[in-house]
Amino acid sequence: MKKPHLEKKDLLPFLIYLYLFLPFALFLIGWTKPIVSIPVLIVLTVCFYRMVMSFPELWLPKISRENILNIGLILFVIFVWVYFSGIGGFAAQNSDHSARNGIFETLVTEKWPVVNFSSERFGQPVALVYYFGFWLPAAIIGKLFGLKAGYIVQIIWASTGIFFFYYLIIAKYIKKIVFWPLLVVIFFSGLDILGIYLLRHRISDVPITAHKEWWAVLFQFSSMTTQLFWVFNQAIPAWFATLILLVQKNNRYIAVIIALTMITSTLPFVGLVVLAICVIVKNFISKDIDGQVRFPVRDIFTFENIFGVGVIGIISFLFLKANIYSRISFPYYLSARGIVLLWFLFYIVEAGIYAIAVWKYHKRNYLLYYSAFWLAVCPWVMVGFSADFCMRASIPALVILLLLVIDTINKSYSVRDFRILITIIVILAIGSYTPISEITRTTINTVARMRNNQPIALEKTDIWLQQFSGIIKDSIFFDYLARIPKEK
């Protein structure tokens, strides 16, 4: 029986769950009234403690000179990857960073919750309503020590999340400190260059620095590097939460895990819900010992799960619901001629080829079917007026496909199945053209700006747009839960 106090071996679970819990805890403190935040934080702390004490036993590396050197190399590569993503503004940034810089700097410089009482655009008070949880730990440091310190902590926070993501991958699938899984993560992508070719575009006419993933025009799945370089604030928490779900041995904490991602990764959260349903069913079926499927109520209706859905989920939902842009619709292109054929080509090029490659080792793995199903559904849903749902709700399923590829590489190599191994390596090599393009563009732009003595980071843009704003009037969250600052 586990001791009722934390021990040294609980440090890693403590840090892993802290990364998951901290953004929502800061949101509670900064955005809700004490009568709401204090009791919720107390219960949240109880959940946190119970989850740390019950963390599944995972493989841990031995302390050796070789492992320490390997970990040092892995941390260095992760840091370089994050540095060139533009996070923190120390390398050239893609266009999406201008709004993200604006959101972060607003979180640092303005009182929480952030409210604009004199909005000319909306003609009434509006609040910053967005999935900004990723930035909150760094924003706290920015408030205390200045904006530059906050940007540095952004890099540290991102690198830490990716390292935990890497650790959970090797702990579940490899059980050895090795470098190659990180390379697969960095260069994993759909075969965008193949899609460009099949649509009869001349590859030589496409610059190496061009953004490749809009080749299907209406649909897009983003490579891991593209996610990091464009939407890191959603991607990293979603990657992390996907692995946390997969290492669970039962269903006791699943709802609270995914509920905590609502404030960081709202669109990937939808994909995580579908994944969680699959994990729950799988865990139930695995308990069957006499040929019958049982559904133990106590394993799902736990204190943590009820609290996760009933409190974390409701508070997050009421806040995000205030966003002006929050609506789901069907795409205008549903009636377009040839759309099904384009979707089918897109699906095969971006996901189907990988699914076929891992089939031999995962044809009985429910995760393959989850990934295949969800990646087929995502392109047909729209949020607002863009393809963001397709690009972001697909993230957990793309992570699953990445994991299946890593596991297939490991298994095929261990049994010397070189036909499968070489096939996957070739597919990855073709797909790597997209992340290489992303990295190349950032590198070229960074060097050019340094030579021309231009600012490296993009200037922040006005954040008081529909996609970042929420009307305060008649909002349940802002009427009853939020602590509104005094008007300036």
C-alpha positions in Angstrom: 0.0 0.0 0.0 1.3 3.4 -0.9 2.4 5.7 1.9 0.2 8.7 2.6 3.0 11.2 2.0 5.2 12.2 -1.0 8.5 10.4 -1.5 11.4 11.0 -3.8 10.0 8.7 -6.4 6.8 10.9 -6.5 8.8 13.9 -7.8 8.4 13.0 -11.4 4.6 12.4 -11.2 4.4 15.7 -9.1 6.1 17.7 -11.9 4.1 16.0 -14.7 0.8 16.7 -13.1 1.9 20.2 -12.0 2.4 21.0 -15.7 -1.2 19.9 -16.3 -2.8 21.6 -13.3 -0.9 24.9 -13.0 -2.5 26.8 -15.9 -6.0 26.2 -14.7 -5.1 27.0 -11.1 -3.7 30.3 -12.2 -6.8 31.0 -14.2 -8.9 30.4 -11.2 -6.9 32.7 -9.1 -6.8 35.5 -11.7 -10.3 35.3 -13.2 -12.8 34.2 -10.6 -14.0 35.6 -7.3 -12.5 34.3 -4.1 -15.8 32.6 -3.1 -15.3 30.5 -6.2 -11.6 30.1 -6.5 -10.7 29.2 -2.9 -13.0 26.2 -2.5 -12.3 25.0 -6.1 -8.5 25.3 -5.5 -8.8 23.3 -2.3 -10.6 20.5 -4.1 -8.2 20.8 -7.0 -5.3 20.3 -4.6 -6.9 17.1 -3.2 -7.3 15.8 -6.8 -3.7 16.7 -7.6 -2.4 14.9 -4.5 -4.5 11.8 -5.0 -3.4 11.6 -8.7 0.3 12.0 -7.9 0.1 9.3 -5.2 -1.7 7.0 -7.7 0.5 7.8 -10.8 1.0 4.6 -12.9 4.4 3.0 -12.4 6.4 3.8 -15.5 9.9 2.9 -16.6 12.6 5.1 -15.1 16.1 5.4 -16.5 19.1 4.4 -14.4 21.4 7.1 -13.4 24.5 6.6 -15.5 27.0 8.7 -17.4 25.6 7.6 -20.7 22.0 8.4 -19.8 23.0 11.8 -18.4 24.8 12.7 -21.6 21.9 11.5 -23.7 19.4 13.5 -21.7 21.6 16.5 -22.0 21.7 16.1 -25.8 17.9 15.6 -25.9 17.3 18.7 -23.8 19.6 20.7 -26.0 17.9 19.6 -29.2 14.5 20.4 -27.7 15.7 23.8 -26.7 17.0 24.5 -30.2 13.7 23.3 -31.8 11.7 25.6 -29.5 14.1 28.5 -30.0 13.7 28.4 -33.8 9.9 28.0 -33.4 9.8 31.7 -32.5 8.5 31.2 -29.0 9.9 34.0 -26.9 10.7 36.1 -29.9 14.4 35.3 -30.1 14.1 33.8 -33.6 12.0 34.9 -36.6 8.3 34.3 -36.1 5.5 33.2 -38.4 2.6 35.6 -38.9 0.4 34.0 -36.2 2.9 35.1 -33.6 1.9 38.7 -33.9 -1.5 38.0 -32.2 0.1 35.6 -29.8 2.6 38.3 -28.7 -0.3 40.7 -28.2 -2.1 38.2 -26.0 0.9 37.4 -23.9 2.0 41.0 -23.5 -1.6 41.9 -22.5 -1.6 39.2 -19.9 1.6 40.5 -18.5 0.7 44.2 -18.5 -3.0 44.2 -17.7 -4.9 43.3 -14.6 -6.6 39.9 -14.6 -9.2 39.3 -15.8 -8.4 41.4 -18.8 -11.3 43.7 -19.7 -11.6 46.5 -22.3 -14.2 48.9 -21.0 -14.0 51.3 -23.9 -14.0 49.1 -27.0 -14.8 51.2 -30.1 -15.2 48.0 -32.2 -18.0 46.5 -30.1 -19.4 49.6 -28.4 -19.6 47.9 -25.0 -17.2 46.4 -22.5 -15.5 43.2 -23.7 -13.1 40.8 -22.1 -10.2 38.7 -23.4 -11.8 35.3 -23.9 -9.4 32.8 -25.4 -7.6 29.5 -24.6 -4.6 31.3 -23.1 -3.7 28.9 -20.4 -0.3 28.0 -21.8 0.9 31.6 -21.3 -0.2 32.0 -17.6 2.8 30.6 -15.8 5.2 32.8 -18.0 2.9 35.8 -17.6 3.2 35.6 -13.8 7.0 35.7 -14.1 6.5 38.6 -16.6 4.4 40.5 -14.1 7.1 40.0 -11.4 10.3 40.4 -13.3 9.5 42.1 -16.6 8.3 41.2 -20.1 11.7 39.8 -21.2 11.8 37.4 -18.3 8.3 36.3 -19.2 9.4 35.5 -22.8 12.3 33.5 -21.5 10.0 31.5 -19.3 7.8 30.8 -22.3 10.8 29.0 -23.9 11.5 27.1 -20.6 7.8 26.2 -20.2 7.5 24.9 -23.8 10.8 23.0 -23.6 9.7 21.4 -20.3 6.4 20.2 -21.8 8.1 18.7 -24.8 10.6 16.9 -22.6 7.9 15.4 -20.5 6.1 14.4 -23.8 9.4 12.7 -25.0 9.8 11.0 -21.6 6.3 9.5 -21.7 6.9 8.2 -25.2 10.0 6.3 -24.3 8.6 5.2 -21.0 5.6 3.6 -22.7 7.2 2.3 -25.9 11.0 2.2 -25.8 12.1 1.9 -22.2 15.5 3.3 -23.0 17.0 6.8 -23.3 17.5 7.0 -27.1 17.7 10.0 -29.4 15.8 8.7 -32.5 12.2 9.1 -31.2 12.8 12.8 -30.8 13.9 13.0 -34.4 10.7 11.2 -35.5 8.7 13.8 -33.5 10.5 16.7 -35.1 10.2 15.5 -38.6 6.9 13.7 -38.5 4.5 15.0 -41.1 2.0 14.1 -43.8 3.3 13.7 -47.3 2.5 17.3 -48.4 5.0 17.3 -51.2 3.3 14.2 -52.7 0.0 16.0 -52.5 1.4 19.0 -54.3 2.7 16.7 -57.0 -0.6 14.8 -57.4 -2.4 18.1 -57.9 -0.1 18.7 -60.8 1.9 21.4 -59.4 5.6 21.6 -60.3 7.6 20.9 -57.2 10.4 23.0 -58.5 8.0 26.0 -58.5 7.4 25.7 -54.8 10.0 27.6 -52.8 11.6 25.6 -50.0 10.5 28.3 -47.5 6.8 28.2 -48.6 4.2 26.9 -46.2 3.4 23.5 -47.7 0.4 22.3 -45.8 -2.4 24.2 -47.6 -1.9 22.1 -50.8 -5.4 20.7 -50.4 -6.8 24.2 -50.2 -9.7 23.4 -47.9 -8.1 21.0 -45.5 -4.9 20.9 -43.5 -3.3 18.6 -41.0 -0.2 20.2 -39.4 3.2 18.5 -38.9 4.6 18.5 -35.3 7.0 21.2 -36.3 4.3 23.3 -37.9 2.2 23.0 -34.8 5.1 24.1 -32.6 6.0 27.0 -35.0 2.5 28.3 -35.4 0.1 27.2 -32.6 2.5 26.1 -29.8 0.0 27.3 -27.1 -2.5 24.7 -28.1 -0.2 22.0 -29.4 2.2 21.3 -26.5 -0.5 20.8 -23.8 -2.5 18.6 -26.2 0.6 16.4 -27.0 1.2 16.1 -23.3 -2.4 15.3 -22.3 -2.6 12.6 -25.0 0.3 10.7 -23.5 -1.1 11.3 -20.0 -4.3 9.6 -21.1 -2.5 6.6 -22.6 -0.4 5.8 -19.6 -3.4 5.6 -17.3 -4.1 2.1 -16.0 -7.8 2.8 -15.2 -10.5 5.4 -15.7 -10.3 7.1 -12.3 -8.8 10.3 -13.5 -9.5 10.6 -17.2 -12.2 13.3 -17.1 -10.2 15.6 -14.9 -7.2 15.2 -17.2 -9.0 16.2 -20.3 -11.0 19.0 -18.5 -7.8 20.7 -17.6 -6.9 21.1 -21.3 -10.0 23.2 -22.1 -8.3 26.4 -21.0 -5.1 25.6 -23.0 -6.2 23.6 -26.0 -9.9 24.1 -26.7 -10.1 22.6 -30.2 -7.7 19.7 -29.5 -9.8 19.1 -26.4 -12.6 17.8 -28.7 -10.2 15.2 -30.1 -9.1 14.3 -26.6 -12.7 13.7 -25.6 -13.1 11.2 -28.4 -9.8 9.6 -27.5 -10.9 9.5 -23.8 -14.1 7.6 -24.7 -12.0 5.0 -26.6 -9.6 4.7 -23.6 -12.5 4.3 -21.2 -14.0 1.5 -23.3 -10.7 -0.2 -23.7 -10.0 -0.1 -20.0 -13.5 -1.6 -19.3 -13.0 -4.4 -21.8 -9.5 -5.2 -20.4 -11.1 -5.9 -17.1 -13.2 -8.7 -18.6 -12.1 -12.1 -17.2 -14.9 -14.5 -18.2 -15.9 -13.3 -21.7 -18.4 -10.6 -20.6 -17.9 -6.9 -20.8 -18.5 -5.2 -17.5 -18.8 -1.4 -16.7 -17.7 -0.8 -13.2 -19.4 2.4 -12.1 -16.9 3.1 -9.4 -14.0 3.2 -11.9 -15.5 6.1 -13.8 -17.7 8.0 -11.3 -14.8 8.9 -9.1 -14.4 12.1 -7.0 -11.8 13.3 -9.5 -13.8 12.6 -12.6 -17.0 14.1 -11.2 -15.1 17.2 -10.1 -13.3 17.4 -13.4 -16.5 17.5 -15.4 -18.7 19.2 -12.8 -16.4 22.0 -11.8 -13.3 22.4 -14.0 -15.3 21.6 -17.2 -18.2 23.9 -16.3 -16.1 26.9 -15.3 -13.9 26.5 -18.4 -17.0 26.1 -20.7 -18.8 29.1 -19.3 -15.7 31.3 -19.8 -15.0 30.1 -23.3 -18.7 30.2 -24.3 -18.5 34.0 -23.8 -16.2 34.2 -26.9 -18.0 35.9 -29.8 -16.5 33.5 -32.3 -17.6 30.3 -30.5 -19.9 28.5 -32.9 -19.8 25.3 -34.9 -21.1 25.1 -38.4 -20.9 22.9 -41.5 -18.4 24.1 -44.1 -19.6 26.0 -47.1 -17.7 23.6 -49.4 -19.9 20.6 -48.5 -21.8 21.2 -51.7 -18.7 21.8 -53.9 -18.2 19.4 -56.8 -15.3 17.1 -56.4 -14.9 17.8 -52.7 -15.2 14.1 -51.7 -12.4 13.2 -54.1 -10.2 16.0 -52.8 -10.9 14.9 -49.2 -10.1 11.3 -50.0 -6.8 12.3 -51.6 -6.0 14.5 -48.7 -6.8 11.7 -46.2 -4.6 9.2 -47.9 -1.6 11.5 -48.4 -1.8 12.9 -44.8 -2.8 9.8 -42.8 -3.7 6.8 -44.8 -0.2 6.0 -46.0 1.0 5.9 -42.4 -2.0 3.8 -41.3 -1.1 1.2 -44.0 2.5 1.2 -43.0 1.8 0.4 -39.3 -1.0 -2.0 -40.0 1.0 -5.2 -39.6 1.9 -4.4 -36.0 -1.2 -2.5 -34.9 -4.2 -4.0 -36.7 -5.6 -5.1 -33.3 -4.8 -1.8 -31.7 -7.8 0.4 -31.0 -5.7 3.5 -31.2 -5.2 2.9 -34.9 -9.0 2.9 -35.5 -9.5 6.0 -33.3 -6.9 7.9 -35.3 -8.2 6.7 -38.7 -11.8 7.6 -37.7 -11.1 11.0 -36.2 -8.8 12.2 -38.9 -11.5 11.3 -41.5 -14.2 13.3 -39.5 -12.2 16.4 -38.7 -12.2 18.0 -42.2 -16.0 18.1 -42.3 -16.5 20.3 -39.2 -15.9 24.1 -39.1 -15.6 26.5 -36.2 -16.4 30.0 -37.1 -15.4 30.7 -40.7 -12.0 28.8 -41.1 -10.5 25.3 -41.1 -9.2 25.7 -37.6 -11.2 22.7 -36.3 -9.6 20.4 -39.0 -6.1 21.7 -38.1 -6.4 21.7 -34.3 -9.0 19.1 -33.3 -6.9 16.6 -35.3 -3.8 17.1 -33.1 -4.5 14.2 -30.6 -5.1 11.8 -33.5 -2.0 12.9 -35.3 0.0 12.3 -32.0 -1.5 8.8 -31.9 -0.4 8.2 -35.5 3.1 9.4 -34.5 3.2 7.0 -31.6 2.1 4.1 -33.7 4.9 4.9 -36.1 7.5 5.1 -33.3 6.3 1.8 -31.9 6.3 0.1 -35.3 9.9 1.3 -35.9 10.9 -0.1 -32.5 9.2 -3.4 -33.1 10.2 -3.9 -36.7 13.9 -3.2 -35.8 13.8 -5.6 -32.9 12.7 -8.5 -35.1 14.7 -7.4 -38.1 11.7 -6.7 -40.2 13.6 -4.5 -42.5 10.8 -4.3 -45.2 8.5 -2.5 -42.8 11.3 -0.5 -41.2 12.7 0.8 -44.5 9.1 1.6 -45.8 8.4 3.8 -42.7 11.8 5.5 -43.0 11.2 6.3 -46.6 7.7 7.7 -45.8 9.1 9.8 -43.0 11.8 11.1 -45.2 9.3 12.2 -47.8 7.1 13.8 -45.2 10.1 15.6 -43.6 10.2 18.0 -46.5 7.4 20.0 -44.7 9.1 20.5 -41.3 12.5 21.1 -43.0 10.7 23.9 -44.9 9.4 25.4 -41.7 12.8 25.3 -40.0 14.6 26.6 -43.1 12.2 29.6 -43.4 12.7 30.5 -39.8 16.5 30.2 -40.1 16.7 32.3 -43.2 14.5 35.0 -41.9 16.3 35.1 -38.6 19.7 35.5 -40.2 18.3 38.2 -42.6 16.8 40.3 -39.8 20.0 40.1 -37.8 22.1 41.2 -40.8 19.7 44.1 -41.5 19.5 45.1 -37.8 15.8 44.5 -37.9 13.7 43.4 -34.9 13.6 39.6 -34.6 10.2 39.2 -33.1 7.0 40.5 -34.8 5.2 43.5 -33.4 2.2 42.6 -31.4 -1.2 43.3 -33.1 -4.5 44.5 -31.7 -6.1 41.6 -29.8 -9.5 43.1 -29.5 -10.9 41.1 -32.4 -13.9 38.7 -32.4 -11.8 35.6 -32.1 -10.2 36.8 -28.9 -13.0 38.7 -27.3 -16.2 38.1 -25.3 -19.1 40.3 -24.5 -19.4 40.7 -20.7 -23.1 41.6 -20.6 -25.4 38.7 -20.0 -22.5 36.2 -19.7 -23.0 33.7 -16.9 -19.3 33.6 -16.2 -18.8 37.3 -16.0 -22.1 38.0 -14.2 -21.6 35.4 -11.4 -18.1 33.9 -11.4 -15.6 36.5 -12.5 -14.1 39.2 -10.4 -14.3 42.3 -12.7 -11.6 44.9 -12.2 -12.7 48.5 -11.7 -13.0 50.6 -14.8 -10.0 52.9 -15.4 
